[in-house]
Amino acid sequence: MTNSADLHPARIPGYEGGPLTHRARLLGEPLFWLGHLHSCAHSEEAEELLFGADYEAAGAFHQDLWERAEWPTFTVPLAADHRVHIVCRTLADDAGTDYLLHHPDWERAEPLARDDGHFLGPGLSWPELVAAADNALPGGSTTDPHARLLLLLPAFGDDEVPDDAVDRLAAALHALTGVEAPEPLASALLEDQGAPGPARWTAAGRGFAVNDGAYSFRNPANHFAPSADRLARVATALAP
C-alpha cells in the first residue's frame, strides 16, 4: 500500500538536493502558475497573454520562492503505484524544475524533463499528459485535473495534439491563473510548446513510446537517454 511518505517524499532515490518540501498550497496561488508556465510561453505573444499586467507581481512572487532554502515538491500519482514528482530546484546559480518518474520497486527515479536554462525534454506526449491529469488517483498534491495538467505542462511536447486540446488547456488556465484571455493563451502555448518545441512520438521496435526530441531523455538516439529497458518501463508507467 502506498503511504503519505511515498507520495510526499523527504528524498527521491537517485536524486540529489533538497530539502524537498510539500507545498500544495502554492497550487491555489495564481502568481505561482504564471511563473511555472513561463518557459511554455516561447513567443512574445504568449508571454504577453500569460503575464498581462501581473508581470512584476509574478516576478516578485517567484523571486521570493526561489530564494528559500526548501525545494517545493509536488506529486502526481499514476497507476500501479508509479508517480511523477515535480521538484522546484531553488539553487541560486541553477534554479529550475525537475520532472522525475518513480516506483517503490525502482532503485532510482527516472528523469523525464528538466525545465531551466539547459532544458531537457519533452518527457510527455499529449495523451500521457492528459491521462496523468485525469486519473483522479488520491494521495498526491492534488486531485484537481486542471492543476495536474498545468503542473505537468512544461514537460510536454507533441507535434500531434487533438482538436479539443485548446479547450482543455484553456479551461485549466481559466480555473487557476486568472489570465484575461485563456483561449488565445492556450492556443499560443500549444503552438510554442516551450524551449524544445513539439516532438514526434512513435513506437520503438519493442512497441513502447519514444520521441525524436534532440534534448529528450525519451529519444533513444540521444547519448544521455536511458537504456531500452528503462525507456520501456517509463513508457509503461505513463501509458494512457
N, C-alpha and C positions, 0 to 999 in steps of 0.2 A: 504494500500500500504506500502511495506517495504521501509524504508528510509536508508540513509547512516549511521545515528547514530545507527540504529538497527544492521546493518551488521558490523560496526566497533565500538562496544560499549565502553563507558567510564567505565561501570561496567556491570557485568553479574549477574542477580538476583540469590541470594543464594551462590555466590562465593565471598570469601573474598580475598583481596590482590590487588596488583597493585602499581603504576598506569598502567593501560592497555594502550599500545601504538601500533597503527597500523604501522607495519614496513614491508610493502610489498616489499620494495626494497631489503630486505635480500634474497628474493627468487631468485634473479639473481646472488647471490654470491655462487660459487661452494664450498667454505670452510664452509659456513653455512650448506649445505646439509651433508657434511661429519660428522659434529658434531651431526646434527639432527638424522642421521641414525645410530649413534654409537651403541645404545642399540639393534639394529636389528642384528648386527654382533656379534653373541654369540660364534662363534668359532674363533680360531686363523687364520684359512684360510680366513674367511670372513673379519676379521679385516685388514689383510694384503692387501686383494684385495680392500677394501674400502679406506684405507688411503694411501697406497703406499708410495711415498716419501713426501707426504704432512702432515704427522702426526704432526710434530712440528708446522707447519703453521696453521693447523686446531685447534690445542690446543690453540695457542695464540689468534686466532680469537674468539674462544668461551670463553676464559678467559675474554677477553675484553667485550664480550656480556653479560656474567653473572655477571660482576662487575658493570653494570649500574643499576641505580635505577628503570628505567622503565621496565615493563614486556612486551616484544614483543608479539603481539597477531595477529593471522590470522583467517580468517573466510572462511568457505566453505558453500555456500547456498545449501539447499535441497528443495525439492518440498513442496508446501503449506506453505511457509514462515518458515519452520524449518531451522536451521543452526547448523553447528558444529563450535565451537570456539576452537582454539589451542592456549594455553597460555604458554609462556615460563616463568616459575616462577624463577626469579633471586634473590632468597634468599641465603645469604652466607652459611647458615647451612642447607638449604633444597631446593636446586635447582632442577628443573625438568620441565617436560612439562605435562600440564593437557589438557585432551580432554573432552569437555562438549557439550551436545546437548541441544538446547533451542528453544522455540517458544514463540512469544509475549504473548500468552494467558496463558502460564505456570507461576506459582508463582516463580519457581526456576529452574535453569538448572539441567539436569540430567548428572551425571558423566559417561563417557564412559570408560576412561582409565587414568592411572597416570604413566608416564614414568620417573622413578627416582630409587633411591636405594631401594625403597619399592614398586616395580611395582605392579599395579593393572590392570588387563586386561586378555584377549583381549576384545575389545569393538566392533570390526567389523569383519564380515566374508569377504571372498574374493568377493562374489557378491555385498555386501553392499559397500565395498571399491571402487570397480570399478564403481558402479552406482553413487556414490558421486563424483568421479573424472571426470566422463564423462557427467554430466548433462548439462554442458555449461550454467548454470544459471548465469546471470550477478550480479554484485554488491558486490561480496566478494573480497578477497585479490587478486585473480587471476582467470581467466577462463581457464588457461592452464591445460589440464588434466594431463600432466606429473607432474607439481608442486603439484597439488591436490593429486595425487597418493602418492608422496613422503611425503607430509605433514602428511597424514593420516596413512602411513605405520606402524609407531611404535604402533599404536592402533589395528593393525590387528593380527589375529591368526586364522588359519583354517587348519584342517587336510585333507581337500579336496580342492585342487586348480586345475584348468583346465590345459590342456597341453600347452595352449598358455600363461600361466601366466609368465613364464620366459621371453619370448619375450616382453611381455607388460612391465614388470618391467625393463628389460634391455634397452628398448627404452627411458624410463624416466631417467634412470641413465646416459645414453649416452648424452641426451639433456641437463642435468642440472649439473652434477657433474664433468665431465672431467676425470673420472676414466679410466684407461687404458684397463680394461677387463670387460665391463659391463655385458656380458652374463654369465661368470663364477660367477661374484659377485651376479647377480640376482638369480642364482641357489642356491648359498650358503645362501643368505638371506631368500629365501623361504624355505630352509631346516631347518635353525636355528629358524627363527621366534622369535628372541629376548628372553627376560628373561622367559616368561611363556611357550614358545613353542606352538605348534599347539593345538587347541581346537576342540572338536567335536560339530558341530551345529545341533540342532534338532528343531522340532516344539513342543512347550509346549501344554498342554491339551487344551488351548483355541486357539491354532493354530499360536502363534507368536514365532519368533525365539529366542532361548536361547542356551547357550553353557554349557559345563561341566568343564570350567576352574576353578581351585582351587582358583584363585585370581581375578576372573572376576565379575564385577558388574552385568553382564547378565547371571549369573548362579543362578537360584532361590534357590539352596540349600545352598548358602553362607549366613552367618548371616548378612552381610553388604549389601546384594542385595536389590534393591528397591522392593516395593510391586508388586503384579501381574499386577495391573492396570498401574503402571508406567512402568514396563517392556514391557507391551503391547504397550504403546504409543511410547516408544523408538523404538521398532521393526517396528511399522507402519511408523514412520518418516524415518527410514533407509531402508525400503523395496525397493529392486531393481525394 
